[in-house]
Amino acid sequence: MRSQSYTATARWFDGVENRPQEVRVRLSRHHLEFMPWPPRPQAASSMPPSEAELAASRPSLPGLRRYTRKGLSVGEWWRGSPTPVGLPDGGTLWIPADNAMGRALGGQSLTTQLISSWAMSLCCLVALVALIAWFDRQGAGLLARAALPLVPKQLDIAVGDKVEQEVTARWLKPSTVAPARQAALRQRFEEIAGRTFPGQALKLRFARLGNSGGFNAFALPNGTLFLLDGMTQDLSDDEVMAVLGHEAGHVKHRHAMRHLVQGVGLVAVAGVVMGDFSTVAASSMASVQTLRYGRNAEREADAEAQRLILREHLPNETLVGVWLKLRDAMRREGHTSEGVEWLSSHPPISERLESARRAAQNADPVR
């Protein structure tokens, strides 16, 4: 601490009246003191006393107040603005702007220094934009993965049940696929799921989307798998099993809930951990458009489909056939999927075809 002392004419609020008083302030190494200015009674000279005169006449000066520097509460100094100094007795001193005493008392925090520097402010802005971009691309997903174990699986069921009711009521119609084929596919999948996805409560439902039937399938977090008529009619039984393996992979890895946690955030997670399932489900699923998967989740589900193919000794090219037929269906529909486009966000078909062909060539059946 420097031994230099400072003087200034400042305004003092005593904490009782809202009217300021002019005072003469002196700051030394350990103390701050001030007295009314002009002094009372009026001094013969109207000139401010020197530091030596102020120190020498201290005992006889009326209204002199003295405080230790440790007892002061000093606001941050900012160029062009007075520095507020809180006093232990409830009063406040306002040191004039750009006075050396204000800088000596408060100084500048790192935050203020950054704000006052255009170069540093620009660097902080660039860093902030980079952080936001990283969080949008990777950080939010990593956070969702870390938070997902905190979310009880009962919420998956609660959310899935609500979405199932809404989807069935608003978009889907009863399937026109022959009941015998529905029963055969359901029985076969139940047997396969028991071996490939043990412990997963999976339920297969058939439905139709409009007059076209809909070339699609999707899974809900409660374990319900929907297979639309357009896909059921165009795919072979083995290809249907591969598709259902893909959708079961979404349930196994809780992709819907992971995306929901990522989109809604930790506020919803906190509510979930505390057991408020119904409120979170209702607010989060106000629109079923929140039920989407990222491309990495789709790739993870594709891997589950390939695993089912190997475990069940289906033809290695089964998944290749699925993607070829899906590509043809998308071309017939003008490169867009109908109705359930909001249920998934997929990687390019070309990428999935290449991945399936590579997996088929390198296939080593699971014993």
N, C-alpha and C positions, 0 to 999 in steps of 0.2 A: 504494500500500500504506500502510495506516495505521501510525503509529508506536506505537500502543497495545500493551501487553503483557498476557498473560493467565497466570493460574496455576490449577492444578487438582490434586487428588489423583487419581491414576489407577492402573490395573493394568498391570503390565509383564510380558510373557513374553519370556524371553531367547533363545528359539529352541532351547534345549537341554533344559531341564526343562519339564514340562507344568504346573508349579505357578506361579501368578502371584505377583508381589511388588508390595506397595504402594509407590508412588513419588510424589514431589512434582514436578510438571512446570511449567516456565516457558516461555512462547512469546513471543519478541520478533519484531521485524520480519524478521530474517534467520536466526534460530537457534531451535532447540528444545533444551532441556536438562532433565535430571531427575536426581534423587538418591533413594536409598532413604528411605522415611519410615515411622516415625520414623528420623532419621539414626543412623548408627553411627559412633562410640559414641553412646549415648543422650545427647541434649542435656539440659541442666539444665531447660529449659522444654519442656513438651509442646505448646506452641502452635506452629503452622506459622510459619516465618520469613517476614518481609515480603520484598517484591521487593528492597528496598534491602539488607536483611541477606543475602539469598541472593546478590546480585551482589557485595557486598563480601567475603563469605567464600568466594567460589568457589574460589580456589586451594587452600584448606585443607580443603575438604569431601571426605571419602572417598566413593568410588563415584559421583562426578559424571560424567554422560555428556552430550556436547554434539554436536549435528548441525546441518548447514545445512538450511534449509527446502527447498532445491532437491532434496536427497537423500531426502526423505520420500515415501512412497507412501500417500496419504491416501484412505480410503474415503469414500463419500458420506454426508453428514450427514443424519440422519432423526430427526424429533422422536420422543422416547421411547426411542431406541436409542443405545447408545454408539458413538462414532466410532472405527474402527480406523485406526491410523497405523503403516504398515510402516517399519521402520528399516533403514538400509543394511547393518547387521551381521546381519540375519536376525531380529531381535527385533520385537515388536509392542507398541504401547501401545494401551490401550483408554481413550479419554477418556469420562468419564461422560456419560450422556444429558442433553441440554438444557444442557450447559455451553457458555458463549460461545466457549471455545477450539475446540470441535468445529466450530461454525459458521464460525469464522475460518479454520480449516484447510481444511475441505472445501467448505463452501457447498452449494448445491443445484443439480443440473443441471436443464435444462429438463424432462426427463422426470419427475423427482421433483416439480417444481413443478406439473406437469400432474396427476400422480397425487394430490397433496395437495389439489387444488382440485376440489370437486364440480362446479362450473360447467364448468370446462375438461374434466373427465372426461366429462361428459355431451355436450359439444360433440364431443369425439373419438369417442365412441360413435356419435353421429348421423352423423358424417363417415364412419366405418367402415362403417356399414350402407348409406349411400348409395354408397360405393365398391363394396361387394359387389354391390349391386343393379345398378349400372352395368356391372360386369364380367360379371355373369350375362347381361345383356341385350345388351351391345355389346362390351365389352372382350375377352371370350373369343373372340368371332368375329373381331375385328380381330387378335388375337394369332395365331389359327389361320391367317388369311390371310397374315400376315407370315412365319410359320414354314413354310408349305406349300412354298415353293420349295426349302427345305432338304431336303425329303423326296424321295428319288429315286423315279421312276415304277416302278422294279422292285418297290417295296413295294406299290403299287396292284395289281400282278399277283399277288404272293404272297398278299395278303389276299383278293383276289377269288377266286383259285383255291380257297382254303380254305373261303370262304363258299359258293361254288358247290357244292362237294362236300357240305357240310352241308345246305344248302337242298334239294338234289336228293334226298338220302337221307331227310330227315325230313318234307318237306311235299309235294313235287311227284311227279306221276305222268306217265307218257307221254301225249302229246297224242292226242286223237281226231280232230283236224281232218284233213281229207283230205290225203294227201301231196302231191297235185298243187297244192292251194292253198298249202300250206306252201312248196313249191319256188318257186311264182310270187312269193309275198311276199318270200321270202328273196332271190331274184334281183333284184327291183325295189329292195329296200332297199339291197343291196350297190352297185347302180349309183348310187342317190341319195346314199348315204353317201360314196362316192368323190368326189362333187362338193361336197357340203355340209359334210362333216367329213373333209377330207383329212388323212392322217397318223394318224387314229384307228383302232386295230385293234379293230373292232366285229364281234361275232358274235351272230347271232340264233338263239335257241332257243325252241321251242314246248313248252308243258307244260300240265298240268291240275292244278287244286287241288281235291281231293275230287270229289264227284259233281256239284257245281254248275259246275265248270270254273274259276271265279274270274274276276271282271271286274277285271282289273288287269294291270299290266306293271311291271317294275322293272329297274334296271341295276345291275351289280356293277362295282367299280372296275377289274377286269381287262378290261372292255370287253364282257362278255357281257350281252346284253339278253334278258330273259325276257318272252315274250308268252303270257299265259294264255288257255285256250280260251274262257272266257266273253267276253272282249274280242275275240278273233279272230273269233268267230261273230257278234257283234252289230255290229261296226264294218265300214264299207266299206273297200275297199283304200286309198283316199285317207286316210281317218281313221286307219287303222293306220299309214300312213307318218308322219302328224303325231304320233301317240303315240310312235313309235320315234324321231322327231326330238327329242321331249321327253327321252326316256331317254338318247339319245346326248349331249344337252346336259349331263346329269349327269356323264357320263364325261369330256367335253371339259373341264369346269370342275373336275373332281376333287372333286365335292361330298362323296362318301363319305369320302375321305381327309381332307378339310378338317374334316368333322364328327368324324372319329375323332381327329385331332390336337387338336381343341378339347376333346373329352371326356377323352382320356387325358392330355394335357398335354405339357409340354416334356421331361419325363423320357423319354417314349417317343420324342420327336423326336431327343433326343440319342443314344439307342440306334440309331435309324434312320440318322442321319448317320454313325455309326461302323460301319455295315454289318451290324448284327445283325438282319436281316430276319425270320428264322424265329421268333425269340423274341418280337419285337414283334407279329408277326401272330398267333401262338398266344395270347399273353396278351390282346391287344386284342380278338380275335374269339372269346373264350371263349363269348360269347353273341352271336348275330346281331342281338339287339336294339340293339346299339351302332350298327348301320348304319341311320341315320336322317338325313333331310335337314331343314333348317329351312325356314321359309316363304319366306325370301328366295331360297334355292337353288331352290325350286320355281318361283318367279316367273322366275328366270333361265333355267330349263329351258323354261318356257312360251315365253319369247322366242325360244329356239332352235327350237322347234316352228313358231312363226309365221314365222321366217326361212326354214325349209325349205319351208313352204307357198308363200311368195312366190317363192323361187328356182326351185321346180319347177312354178310356175304352176298349183297346185292351187286349187280353189274357195276364195275368201276366207273363206267361212263354215265351212270344214272343222273348225277347232278348236272352233267353237261347237257343232257337231254332237257332237263328242266329249264335251264337258262336259254337254250335255243327256242323252245316253245314260248317262253316269256318274251323273248325278243320279237318273235313273230306277232304275238298278241299286242305288244306295244306299238308295233308298226301298223297293225290294222286299226288301232285306236288313235293314230296320229302322234305317236311317241309320248302319249300321256296315259296315265292310269286313271280309271274312273272311280269316283266315290270314295274309295278308301285310300287315296293318295296321302291323306293326312296321317295315316297310321304308320308310315315308315319312310325313311330317307335312305335310299339304297346307293351302294357304289355303282359305277357304270357297269352295264351288262358285259361289255368287252373285258373288263377286269375280272368279273366273276367267271366268265367263260374260261379265260386263260388260267385262273386259279384252279378251277375244277378239272381242266384237262391235265394240268401239272400234277394235281393230287391223284388223278386216275392212273397216270403213268408210273407214279412212285408208290402206288398203293401196296400195302403189306397187310393182308387181312388180319383182323384181331381174332385170336383164338379164345 
